Amino acid sequence: MTNTDLYSPVFIIGTGRCGSTLLSSIISKHPDILSISEFFSFISDFGTKIGEVFTDEVVSAEYFWNLIGSCHKKQNIMIEHDVAISEVIYPWKKSASKYNSKTGVPAILQTTLPHLTDECDALFDQIRDFILMQKEQLIKDHYLVLFNYLQVHFGNKFWAERSGGSLRVVHRLKKMFPNAKFVHIIRDGRDCAISMSKHYGFRMVITAFQMIEILGLDPYEDANRDFAGDLPDELYPLLPENFDRKEFINYDIPMSIYGHYWSGELIAAAKTLQTLSQEQLLTVQYEDLLQQPHDTIKQLMKFMNLANTDEKWISDVSATIRQPLSTWNDLPAKEKQALDEACQPGFDALKATKW
């Protein structure tokens, strides 16, 4: 019996700031699991290239390498202006690093590869040479070839991918990887919204969405500025050619906007989650992970066919979990009410799923 018969690939899915990073960190410590972190979020440049990332077409090795190994615009303008998100762990500020704010940092080098090894530059070059030797094939097969290569390279039994805000593409993941399992981590949307508001990645996503709505195009992907005059004064300095670090940091986004974004993620995923069987879907409450870490992690291991995981390992990783510093209950009454109303559609969507 092969590993493929015993273990299914796993996707950890959730809304933004739901606790999936914590879950990814936990499973990365397990010797049997290859933890692939932020792969799809970074190669899609925070959602800009979703159509390219999940195309149904046959693509060349060069196309695939350009998608995963190039420097993408949104994430690299954030590095250039020193507002990179905390998930970026590539040491781009160190003089010894191959890539920096001037060169840009390739998509899979920002988080995915340094999550796996300190020798990420060398691994990046090895992957490039390996990928460019592959035949033309469906893009899903390119992903499988890459993930299996990394799994063998690091001696793991199966892989688990986790990207922030992946609920919006769960239907695409299910279609592309029909044999995969899904771990859906849920956190109170009001706390997710607070965490989003402090996270530069979601600030970039929200401001980009606002500019797309006004301009009718993504200004990071299209140089047309016919409607730039329609942009509010506070958004104009956030165009890529005008990007101002201070204006970006100080741009005011009401908490309720993040609440609406959270609801939108859940609404987008609800129908797909309803189609997944108990064997395919495990729902994990973030709050349970905080309050009952040992039992929650044990349940997770059983779902991934790792029920024989050492109890000491579970206890050790449980001890690393820390409580969040703030909650939605700390908000002023008026802001709390607006956030409640913004998150209600998301709570309603959750009721329709199996959690």
N, C-alpha and C positions, 0 to 999 in steps of 0.2 A: 504493500500500500504506500503510495507517494504522499508527500506533503500536500499536494493539490487535493487529494482525496480527503485528507484529514482537516485541512484548514482553508477557510475562505478568506479572500482579501476583505479588509474592513475599511469603511469610511466613517470617521467621526464627524457628525454634522450638527449644525446648530446655527442660531442667529449670531450676529456680532456680539462679542463680549459676554458670552454665555457660560464660560468656563471650559471651553474646548481646549484652550492652551494648557490649562492645568491637567486635563485628562491626557493630552498628548505627551506632556512632560512625564506623567506617571508611566504610561505604557512604553515610553522610550527607554525606561530603565529595565524592562523585561528582556531577558536574553533571547527569547524566541521571536520577538516582534521587531520588524524594521519599521520605525516610526518616521513616516514621511510628512514633514511639517510645512504647511503653507505652499505646497506645490502649485495647486490650481489657482489660488488667489494671486500668486506672483506672476505666473506665466500669462495670466489674463490681465495683468496690470490693473488690479482692483476692479475687475469686471469689464474693462474696456474691450477686451479681445475674446469675449465669451464665444462668439460665432466661430472664430478661428480655432479656439481650444477644443470645442466640441463638434467640429465639422464631421459629417458622415462620409466625406470624400477620402479617396486614396491620396496620400501625400508622399512626397519624396523625403528622403532622409535630411536633405538640406533644409526643406521647409520646416520639418520638425525641429531640427537643431536651432534654426533661427527663432522659432517660437519659444523654446525653453532656455536658450543660451545667449540671447541678445539682451541689451540694456533697454528696458521699457521706460516710457516717458514719465508717467505720474510718480512712480516709486523713485526714479532717479532725480527728478527735480526736488523731491523731498530730501534726498541725500545731499544734493548740491547746496541746499539752503539750510541744512542741519536741522531738519524737522522729520527725520526718518522715524518710522514707528518702532516701538520697543521690540517687536518681533525680529527686526533686522539685526542679526548677530554677526554678520560678516565684519571683520575688523578693518573697515574702510578708512579709518583715521590713522592707522598705524603705517609708518613709512615702509615697513617690510612687506606690506600687502601688495599684491599684484594690481588690484583695482581700488579706485578711490573716487572722490567727488568729481575729479576732472575727467576720468575715463568713463565713469559710470560703473555700476555693479550689475552683472548679468542676473537675470531673473532667478535662476535656481541657486545662485551663489548668495543671495541676500539672506535667506533663512534655511532653505531645504538642506543644502550640503553641509554648512557649518553646524547644523543640528545633528549631523551624523558623525562628523570627524573634524579634528583640528587641522587636518591636512586637506582642507577643502579645495584649495587652488589646484593641487595635484589631481584630486578626484575629478574636478571639473574638466581638466584636460583629458583624462582617461575616458570620461563619458563622451566627450566630443568625438574622440577618435573611434570609439565603439559605435556611437550612433551613426556617424557618417559612413560606416561600412554596411549599414542595413539596407535592405531592399525597399522599394516603393511599396507601401501598404496602407491599410486603413489606419487613421491616427490612433484609434483605440489599441491597435496592435503595437504601434510604436510605444505607447505608454506601458503596455504589458511587458514588452521587451526590456524597457528601461527599468521598471520596478523589479522585474525578476533578476536582472543583472545586479542591481544594488542588493537584493536579498541574498543572492549567492555570494557577492563580494563581502558582505558583513556576516555571513553565516547564520542568517535567521530562517525561521520556518515559514513565515508569511509576512505580508506588509499591511500597514494601516496608514491611510492618508488622512490628514486633518488640515482643513483650510478654514480660516475665520469667515463667517457669514456664508457658509456653503449650502444652507437650506434653499437658497434661490436657484441652485443648479442640481438639486437632488434628483429631479426627473431626468436630467441629462446623465447624471452618474449612473442611475439605475439602468437606463437604456444602453449605456456604453459598457457597463460592468454588471451584467444580469445575475452573475453568481455571487456578487459581493453581499456582505452583511453591513448593516448600518447601525451605529450607535448614535442616538439622538439625545444630546444633552440640552436640558431645558433649565432656564433661569428666569426668575421673575422679570418681566419685560421692563418694569420701572427701574430695576437695578441695572439691567443691561443698558438702558438709555443713559443713566448717569455715567456708566463706564465708557460708553461711546463718546459722550461729550468731552471726556478727558483724553481721548485717543486721536492722534493726528491723522491716522488712516481713515477714520470715519469722517473727520472734518474734510479731508480731501474728497471722499466719495460724495458727501452731501453738497459741497460747493461745486463739484464737477456736474452733478445732476442739475443743480440750479442753473448753471451756465448752459448746459445742453438744452434745457427747456426754453431758455430765452433765445439762444443763438440758432437752435435747430440743428446743431451739430456738436461733436465733441471737440473743444478747442485744442485738446492735446493730440488729436489725430487729424485735424483738418485746419488748414491755415486761413480759410475763408473767414473774414471779419465784417461781412456786409451788415450785420446787425449788432456789432459791438457797441454802437451808440445806445442800444436799448438796455445795456447792462447797468444796474445800479452802481453808484459811485464806489460802494464798498466791495463790489465784485470785480471791478476793472483791474485792481492791482493783483488779482489772483489768476488772471490769464497767464499762461506759461511764459510768454515773452515779457510780461511785466511783473512776474512773481516777486512779491515782497514778503519776507519772512514775518515781520512784525504785523503786517496787515492780516496775514494768514492766521497767526496765533490769536489775534484779537477779534477776528471776525465773529460776530455774535450769532449763534444759532440757538433758538429756543429749545429747551429740553423736550418739548412736545414733538418737535420735528424728528428727534431720534426715536421717540416713542412710535410715531407713525412708520418710521423705517423698520423698526422691530416688528410691528404688526404686518407690514408688507411682506417681510421674509416668511412669516408663518403662513400667511394666506397663500403665498406662492407655492408652498410645499405641501399643504394640507392634503390635496387629492392623492399625491404620490405616496405620502406616508400611510394613507388608508389602504393602499394596495399591497403593502408589505406584510408578510406573514410573521408570526412570532419567532420563527427560526431566522428570519432576515432582519428583524428590528428589535433593538433593545432601547428603551427609553430610560434615561438617567436624570434624576433631579440634581441640579447643582447644589441645592441646599442639603440634599441627602449626602452628597459627596463631602460636604463640609462637616456635617453633624454625625454621620455614620460612615466614615471613610472605609473602615475595614470591611463591613458587610457589602458596601456598594462596589468596592474594587473586586471583592470575591465574586459577586454576581457578574461583573464585567468579564472576569477571567473565564468563568463558566460559559458565558455566551460565546466567547472566542475559542472554545474548545481547549482551554488551559486550566481546567478545574483542578488539576494536580499541582498548581503553582504553590510553591513553598509558603507556608504561613508566615514565616519570618520575613520573607520578601514583602508580603502584603502589609505586615505591621510596620516595616521600615518605611515604605513609601507613604503609608497613611500618616506617619509622623511628620512628613514634610509639608503637609497641607496647612495653609494659614488662612485665617478669616479675613474677609474684605474690610476695608477701613470705613466705608460709608454705605448707607442704604437710602432708598427713596423716601423713607420716613423722616429723614433729616431735612427735606425740602420745605420751603415756605408753603403755606396752605394753598395759595392761588396756583403756584407752579405745580404742586402735587395734584391738584384737581385736573389741570390741563393735561398732565402726563397720564393720569388715570384714564381720561377720555381717549387719549391717543392710543393707548395700549389695549383698550377694550376689544377692538376687532381682532387683535392677536390672541387674546384670551379666548374669544369665541372660536377662533380657528383651532386652537388647541383642544377644545372640548370635542371637536369632530374627529380627532385622531385617537390613537389607542393608549395614550399615556394616562 
